[in-house]
Amino acid sequence: MTSYEKVETASNPYTPSPVLEKLASDAEWDVLFVLSRNPNTPVAVLEKLAGDKSSSVRGGVANNPNTPAAVLEKLARDENDYIRRKVARHPNTPPEIQTLLLLEE
């Protein structure tokens, strides 16, 4: 699969979960970035991507509407201010974490 095809597949909300899980092992950050933003990316993949070296990928997880509270709590401790701000505004972030992050701003 070409890089373009991988990006298109990773961003498609109709891509089956097993394919998205396989793409989570890709080395290209742009594939991981669009995967992190796909609303149908499995939680296990979002958990993995929350620890990615790329702040863009971690930010994508922080923006994903289906990122669970446990993953957002992990991202709340991210070194990147942008990511912490996204976590503070995410509807799945527990209120006590939101309060702490908003007070930090």
ZAPA-587057 format. One line per field, with one value per residue: residue in one letter; x, y, z of N, C-alpha, C, CB in turn. Coordinates in nm, 3 decimals, decimal comma. Glycine has a CB too. Layout:
N
residuo: A | ...
n_xx: X | ...
n_yy: Y | ...
n_zz: Z | ...
ca_xx: X | ...
ca_yy: Y | ...
ca_zz: Z | ...
c_xx: X | ...
c_yy: Y | ...
c_zz: Z | ...
cb_xx: X | ...
cb_yy: Y | ...
cb_zz: Z | ...
% end
This chain:
105
residuo: M | T | S | Y | E | K | V | E | T | A | S | N | P | Y | T | P | S | P | V | L | E | K | L | A | S | D | A | E | W | D | V | L | F | V | L | S | R | N | P | N | T | P | V | A | V | L | E | K | L | A | G | D | K | S | S | S | V | R | G | G | V | A | N | N | P | N | T | P | A | A | V | L | E | K | L | A | R | D | E | N | D | Y | I | R | R | K | V | A | R | H | P | N | T | P | P | E | I | Q | T | L | L | L | L | E | E
n_xx: 0,084 | 0,056 | 0,186 | -0,003 | -0,238 | -0,245 | -0,287 | -0,537 | -0,691 | -0,659 | -0,788 | -1,050 | -1,372 | -1,513 | -1,340 | -1,254 | -1,207 | -0,991 | -0,813 | -0,750 | -0,620 | -0,392 | -0,272 | -0,186 | 0,068 | 0,227 | 0,507 | 0,501 | 0,437 | 0,222 | 0,026 | -0,031 | -0,122 | -0,368 | -0,504 | -0,523 | -0,719 | -0,944 | -1,277 | -1,359 | -1,146 | -1,014 | -1,025 | -0,799 | -0,601 | -0,603 | -0,506 | -0,245 | -0,147 | -0,156 | 0,081 | 0,268 | 0,565 | 0,532 | 0,397 | 0,187 | 0,042 | -0,032 | -0,185 | -0,391 | -0,518 | -0,608 | -0,802 | -0,984 | -1,318 | -1,396 | -1,211 | -1,135 | -1,186 | -0,972 | -0,749 | -0,739 | -0,677 | -0,414 | -0,301 | -0,335 | -0,116 | 0,077 | 0,373 | 0,335 | 0,181 | -0,032 | -0,160 | -0,246 | -0,430 | -0,622 | -0,713 | -0,827 | -1,057 | -1,201 | -1,496 | -1,506 | -1,325 | -1,264 | -1,429 | -1,270 | -1,010 | -1,031 | -1,074 | -0,829 | -0,653 | -0,754 | -0,711 | -0,442 | -0,388
n_yy: -0,117 | 0,220 | 0,529 | 0,733 | 0,581 | 0,449 | 0,666 | 0,754 | 0,526 | 0,505 | 0,735 | 0,697 | 0,663 | 0,428 | 0,220 | -0,108 | -0,220 | -0,414 | -0,347 | -0,083 | -0,128 | -0,263 | -0,060 | 0,102 | 0,030 | 0,144 | 0,328 | 0,587 | 0,919 | 1,073 | 0,890 | 0,781 | 1,013 | 1,081 | 0,850 | 0,872 | 1,063 | 0,953 | 0,877 | 0,615 | 0,467 | 0,203 | 0,178 | 0,060 | 0,117 | 0,397 | 0,427 | 0,332 | 0,520 | 0,749 | 0,754 | 0,814 | 0,943 | 1,170 | 1,487 | 1,576 | 1,347 | 1,263 | 1,487 | 1,452 | 1,230 | 1,350 | 1,512 | 1,335 | 1,232 | 1,001 | 0,927 | 0,772 | 0,847 | 0,752 | 0,752 | 1,021 | 1,124 | 1,036 | 1,186 | 1,435 | 1,483 | 1,537 | 1,678 | 1,880 | 2,189 | 2,252 | 2,006 | 1,946 | 2,156 | 2,083 | 1,847 | 1,951 | 2,065 | 1,859 | 1,665 | 1,415 | 1,423 | 1,385 | 1,592 | 1,688 | 1,675 | 1,845 | 2,088 | 2,121 | 2,145 | 2,371 | 2,565 | 2,577 | 2,721
n_zz: 0,000 | -0,083 | 0,058 | 0,039 | 0,004 | 0,250 | 0,426 | 0,336 | 0,392 | 0,671 | 0,754 | 0,687 | 0,806 | 0,775 | 0,758 | 0,849 | 1,190 | 1,238 | 1,031 | 1,090 | 1,331 | 1,240 | 1,091 | 1,296 | 1,357 | 1,173 | 1,042 | 0,954 | 1,035 | 0,940 | 0,870 | 1,120 | 1,244 | 1,109 | 1,169 | 1,445 | 1,467 | 1,360 | 1,414 | 1,452 | 1,533 | 1,721 | 2,083 | 2,204 | 2,017 | 2,026 | 2,286 | 2,252 | 2,063 | 2,215 | 2,347 | 2,157 | 1,996 | 1,846 | 1,879 | 1,729 | 1,669 | 1,928 | 1,991 | 1,808 | 1,919 | 2,152 | 2,043 | 1,941 | 1,931 | 2,059 | 2,247 | 2,546 | 2,901 | 3,063 | 2,891 | 2,827 | 3,078 | 3,101 | 2,891 | 2,998 | 3,146 | 2,966 | 2,820 | 2,641 | 2,598 | 2,423 | 2,382 | 2,642 | 2,672 | 2,481 | 2,598 | 2,830 | 2,730 | 2,627 | 2,601 | 2,732 | 2,935 | 3,278 | 3,522 | 3,741 | 3,640 | 3,422 | 3,556 | 3,695 | 3,476 | 3,345 | 3,536 | 3,521 | 3,293
ca_xx: 0,000 | 0,134 | 0,165 | -0,132 | -0,344 | -0,251 | -0,349 | -0,679 | -0,752 | -0,658 | -0,881 | -1,185 | -1,447 | -1,571 | -1,236 | -1,275 | -1,116 | -0,865 | -0,724 | -0,701 | -0,523 | -0,269 | -0,211 | -0,127 | 0,210 | 0,296 | 0,616 | 0,483 | 0,359 | 0,096 | -0,070 | -0,069 | -0,198 | -0,508 | -0,559 | -0,555 | -0,837 | -1,056 | -1,369 | -1,379 | -1,024 | -1,038 | -0,968 | -0,663 | -0,513 | -0,590 | -0,416 | -0,108 | -0,109 | -0,140 | 0,221 | 0,353 | 0,666 | 0,486 | 0,293 | 0,071 | -0,035 | -0,093 | -0,289 | -0,503 | -0,588 | -0,677 | -0,915 | -1,074 | -1,439 | -1,417 | -1,102 | -1,191 | -1,135 | -0,842 | -0,647 | -0,731 | -0,604 | -0,273 | -0,261 | -0,339 | 0,020 | 0,168 | 0,462 | 0,295 | 0,069 | -0,143 | -0,230 | -0,316 | -0,547 | -0,723 | -0,768 | -0,911 | -1,183 | -1,263 | -1,614 | -1,487 | -1,229 | -1,330 | -1,436 | -1,158 | -0,893 | -1,059 | -1,052 | -0,684 | -0,590 | -0,800 | -0,644 | -0,303 | -0,374
ca_yy: 0,000 | 0,344 | 0,619 | 0,799 | 0,483 | 0,426 | 0,784 | 0,750 | 0,415 | 0,539 | 0,845 | 0,659 | 0,612 | 0,297 | 0,117 | -0,205 | -0,212 | -0,488 | -0,273 | 0,031 | -0,182 | -0,291 | 0,069 | 0,161 | -0,007 | 0,210 | 0,416 | 0,721 | 0,999 | 1,122 | 0,779 | 0,775 | 1,134 | 1,069 | 0,739 | 0,923 | 1,148 | 0,877 | 0,847 | 0,471 | 0,400 | 0,129 | 0,235 | 0,006 | 0,192 | 0,532 | 0,414 | 0,321 | 0,646 | 0,853 | 0,752 | 0,834 | 1,048 | 1,288 | 1,565 | 1,584 | 1,223 | 1,271 | 1,589 | 1,390 | 1,148 | 1,445 | 1,567 | 1,230 | 1,235 | 0,874 | 0,897 | 0,751 | 0,927 | 0,702 | 0,799 | 1,167 | 1,149 | 1,019 | 1,301 | 1,554 | 1,500 | 1,555 | 1,794 | 1,979 | 2,272 | 2,240 | 1,880 | 1,962 | 2,244 | 2,002 | 1,755 | 2,030 | 2,098 | 1,738 | 1,630 | 1,292 | 1,444 | 1,399 | 1,732 | 1,728 | 1,692 | 1,968 | 2,201 | 2,135 | 2,193 | 2,507 | 2,653 | 2,584 | 2,814
ca_zz: 0,000 | -0,088 | 0,171 | 0,015 | 0,031 | 0,395 | 0,486 | 0,301 | 0,465 | 0,814 | 0,781 | 0,647 | 0,922 | 0,745 | 0,756 | 0,959 | 1,305 | 1,223 | 0,940 | 1,168 | 1,428 | 1,166 | 1,055 | 1,416 | 1,361 | 1,062 | 1,086 | 0,900 | 1,129 | 0,882 | 0,881 | 1,261 | 1,275 | 1,065 | 1,246 | 1,580 | 1,458 | 1,305 | 1,525 | 1,468 | 1,576 | 1,846 | 2,205 | 2,224 | 1,927 | 2,083 | 2,402 | 2,199 | 1,999 | 2,319 | 2,388 | 2,039 | 2,009 | 1,773 | 1,948 | 1,639 | 1,687 | 2,062 | 1,981 | 1,738 | 2,018 | 2,242 | 1,967 | 1,896 | 2,014 | 2,130 | 2,340 | 2,680 | 3,012 | 3,110 | 2,797 | 2,845 | 3,203 | 3,067 | 2,809 | 3,083 | 3,200 | 2,852 | 2,830 | 2,542 | 2,643 | 2,328 | 2,409 | 2,770 | 2,649 | 2,412 | 2,698 | 2,920 | 2,663 | 2,574 | 2,682 | 2,809 | 3,043 | 3,407 | 3,567 | 3,828 | 3,554 | 3,348 | 3,647 | 3,716 | 3,353 | 3,316 | 3,631 | 3,476 | 3,179
c_xx: 0,089 | 0,104 | 0,029 | -0,248 | -0,359 | -0,319 | -0,500 | -0,753 | -0,763 | -0,758 | -1,027 | -1,260 | -1,512 | -1,467 | -1,258 | -1,167 | -0,986 | -0,764 | -0,667 | -0,597 | -0,389 | -0,197 | -0,146 | 0,021 | 0,291 | 0,401 | 0,595 | 0,389 | 0,227 | -0,013 | -0,122 | -0,153 | -0,344 | -0,578 | -0,603 | -0,682 | -0,961 | -1,150 | -1,395 | -1,252 | -1,050 | -0,965 | -0,825 | -0,561 | -0,495 | -0,497 | -0,270 | -0,062 | -0,092 | 0,003 | 0,318 | 0,450 | 0,622 | 0,375 | 0,169 | -0,018 | -0,104 | -0,205 | -0,412 | -0,586 | -0,668 | -0,800 | -1,019 | -1,197 | -1,463 | -1,303 | -1,160 | -1,119 | -0,995 | -0,728 | -0,629 | -0,658 | -0,453 | -0,222 | -0,262 | -0,202 | 0,124 | 0,251 | 0,419 | 0,170 | -0,053 | -0,227 | -0,307 | -0,439 | -0,659 | -0,791 | -0,864 | -1,049 | -1,257 | -1,382 | -1,599 | -1,387 | -1,304 | -1,323 | -1,317 | -1,030 | -0,911 | -1,029 | -0,903 | -0,616 | -0,631 | -0,736 | -0,497 | -0,283 | -0,348
c_yy: 0,125 | 0,429 | 0,688 | 0,705 | 0,455 | 0,543 | 0,783 | 0,640 | 0,448 | 0,648 | 0,808 | 0,601 | 0,475 | 0,186 | 0,023 | -0,193 | -0,290 | -0,416 | -0,153 | -0,014 | -0,211 | -0,161 | 0,138 | 0,128 | 0,059 | 0,307 | 0,561 | 0,802 | 1,046 | 1,015 | 0,773 | 0,897 | 1,120 | 0,954 | 0,787 | 1,006 | 1,075 | 0,838 | 0,699 | 0,395 | 0,331 | 0,193 | 0,186 | 0,079 | 0,334 | 0,531 | 0,409 | 0,455 | 0,759 | 0,859 | 0,775 | 0,949 | 1,178 | 1,360 | 1,580 | 1,461 | 1,227 | 1,375 | 1,536 | 1,303 | 1,239 | 1,506 | 1,462 | 1,225 | 1,109 | 0,835 | 0,884 | 0,832 | 0,882 | 0,750 | 0,950 | 1,203 | 1,134 | 1,141 | 1,431 | 1,583 | 1,519 | 1,681 | 1,909 | 2,056 | 2,257 | 2,115 | 1,890 | 2,052 | 2,167 | 1,906 | 1,831 | 2,058 | 1,977 | 1,698 | 1,502 | 1,306 | 1,459 | 1,544 | 1,776 | 1,751 | 1,821 | 2,091 | 2,226 | 2,194 | 2,337 | 2,607 | 2,674 | 2,690 | 2,955
c_zz: 0,000 | 0,036 | 0,159 | 0,049 | 0,180 | 0,466 | 0,459 | 0,380 | 0,614 | 0,848 | 0,754 | 0,767 | 0,899 | 0,735 | 0,874 | 1,067 | 1,288 | 1,131 | 1,014 | 1,270 | 1,361 | 1,131 | 1,175 | 1,430 | 1,251 | 1,118 | 1,042 | 0,991 | 1,071 | 0,885 | 1,025 | 1,301 | 1,233 | 1,136 | 1,384 | 1,580 | 1,406 | 1,421 | 1,547 | 1,503 | 1,710 | 1,965 | 2,228 | 2,137 | 1,980 | 2,204 | 2,357 | 2,142 | 2,100 | 2,370 | 2,272 | 2,061 | 1,942 | 1,851 | 1,860 | 1,655 | 1,823 | 2,062 | 1,908 | 1,832 | 2,112 | 2,174 | 1,930 | 1,988 | 2,095 | 2,223 | 2,480 | 2,788 | 3,057 | 3,020 | 2,810 | 2,973 | 3,181 | 2,989 | 2,889 | 3,144 | 3,088 | 2,871 | 2,740 | 2,589 | 2,554 | 2,357 | 2,540 | 2,755 | 2,578 | 2,510 | 2,791 | 2,861 | 2,607 | 2,662 | 2,765 | 2,923 | 3,174 | 3,458 | 3,653 | 3,748 | 3,472 | 3,433 | 3,668 | 3,593 | 3,321 | 3,413 | 3,592 | 3,370 | 3,223
cb_xx: -0,096 | 0,103 | 0,277 | -0,143 | -0,315 | -0,110 | -0,285 | -0,696 | -0,669 | -0,519 | -0,843 | -1,180 | -1,554 | -1,648 | -1,092 | -1,277 | -1,187 | -0,893 | -0,800 | -0,818 | -0,578 | -0,299 | -0,317 | -0,203 | 0,225 | 0,195 | 0,748 | 0,427 | 0,440 | 0,119 | -0,005 | 0,055 | -0,135 | -0,514 | -0,457 | -0,439 | -0,807 | -1,005 | -1,498 | -1,437 | -0,905 | -0,993 | -1,055 | -0,659 | -0,569 | -0,728 | -0,451 | -0,101 | -0,213 | -0,236 | 0,253 | 0,267 | 0,798 | 0,437 | 0,346 | 0,117 | 0,058 | 0,013 | -0,236 | -0,453 | -0,488 | -0,581 | -0,866 | -1,002 | -1,557 | -1,437 | -0,991 | -1,187 | -1,231 | -0,843 | -0,684 | -0,872 | -0,651 | -0,252 | -0,353 | -0,443 | 0,059 | 0,089 | 0,604 | 0,269 | 0,111 | -0,089 | -0,130 | -0,220 | -0,506 | -0,659 | -0,654 | -0,842 | -1,156 | -1,160 | -1,731 | -1,442 | -1,139 | -1,265 | -1,562 | -1,133 | -0,873 | -1,205 | -1,121 | -0,621 | -0,626 | -0,953 | -0,654 | -0,257 | -0,498
cb_yy: -0,001 | 0,424 | 0,725 | 0,846 | 0,352 | 0,405 | 0,914 | 0,727 | 0,287 | 0,583 | 0,965 | 0,556 | 0,711 | 0,305 | 0,182 | -0,348 | -0,260 | -0,627 | -0,228 | 0,103 | -0,310 | -0,372 | 0,161 | 0,114 | -0,158 | 0,286 | 0,366 | 0,716 | 1,118 | 1,168 | 0,643 | 0,766 | 1,255 | 1,048 | 0,625 | 1,006 | 1,265 | 0,749 | 0,916 | 0,414 | 0,501 | -0,016 | 0,200 | -0,145 | 0,195 | 0,587 | 0,287 | 0,212 | 0,684 | 0,825 | 0,621 | 0,859 | 1,002 | 1,249 | 1,703 | 1,596 | 1,098 | 1,307 | 1,711 | 1,308 | 1,060 | 1,557 | 1,634 | 1,092 | 1,261 | 0,764 | 1,007 | 0,604 | 0,920 | 0,548 | 0,761 | 1,229 | 1,051 | 0,889 | 1,314 | 1,538 | 1,378 | 1,562 | 1,753 | 1,911 | 2,417 | 2,235 | 1,762 | 2,020 | 2,367 | 1,924 | 1,688 | 2,161 | 2,194 | 1,621 | 1,616 | 1,182 | 1,569 | 1,304 | 1,753 | 1,621 | 1,569 | 1,970 | 2,175 | 2,000 | 2,101 | 2,515 | 2,595 | 2,450 | 2,812
cb_zz: 0,122 | -0,218 | 0,178 | -0,131 | -0,045 | 0,452 | 0,433 | 0,149 | 0,445 | 0,856 | 0,699 | 0,532 | 0,960 | 0,616 | 0,761 | 0,903 | 1,428 | 1,167 | 0,811 | 1,239 | 1,494 | 1,038 | 0,994 | 1,540 | 1,351 | 0,972 | 1,031 | 0,757 | 1,175 | 0,738 | 0,839 | 1,350 | 1,205 | 0,912 | 1,258 | 1,634 | 1,368 | 1,229 | 1,501 | 1,341 | 1,588 | 1,830 | 2,326 | 2,193 | 1,783 | 2,123 | 2,483 | 2,090 | 1,895 | 2,436 | 2,454 | 1,914 | 1,948 | 1,633 | 1,989 | 1,493 | 1,675 | 2,169 | 1,910 | 1,621 | 2,100 | 2,286 | 1,842 | 1,894 | 1,928 | 2,030 | 2,334 | 2,716 | 3,129 | 3,116 | 2,651 | 2,846 | 3,314 | 2,985 | 2,688 | 3,194 | 3,287 | 2,720 | 2,794 | 2,406 | 2,647 | 2,183 | 2,415 | 2,876 | 2,565 | 2,295 | 2,779 | 2,954 | 2,552 | 2,565 | 2,592 | 2,718 | 3,016 | 3,510 | 3,644 | 3,935 | 3,459 | 3,301 | 3,781 | 3,751 | 3,237 | 3,325 | 3,772 | 3,423 | 3,094
% end
